[in-house]
Amino acid sequence: MLPPQRHDAWKSESQLENRRQELKKEVSEAERVLFSTTSKEMTKGIEAVWELQREENLQGILGPLYDLISCPAEYVIVHPPSCIASHDV
């Protein structure tokens, strides 16, 4: 039988791993939605920036601009995908 501290640590680690998996699924879904609302060219550009950020670790590349800013939820407006897809902003 595990000592109480080890059991608590194991339980906490398990809960954190479950939460990490949930967040990973949420990110994947958000990316899918993002890419379904943008042109193929813009999607490739975003993926290229992510790859540079992740693999090359170039100084000064922090990621796509929308990853670097936040907006209060009350100011976020959702547009139908057909409207967004026709405009490459």
MONOR-V717539 format. One record per helix or strand of 2 or more residues. SS is the DSSP state (H for helix, E for strand). FROM is the first residue (numbers start at 0). TO is the last residue. If there is no record, write none. Layout:
ss: <SS SS>
from: <FROM FROM>
to: <TO TO>
This chain:
ss: <H H H H H>
from: <3 39 64 72 80>
to: <35 55 67 74 84>
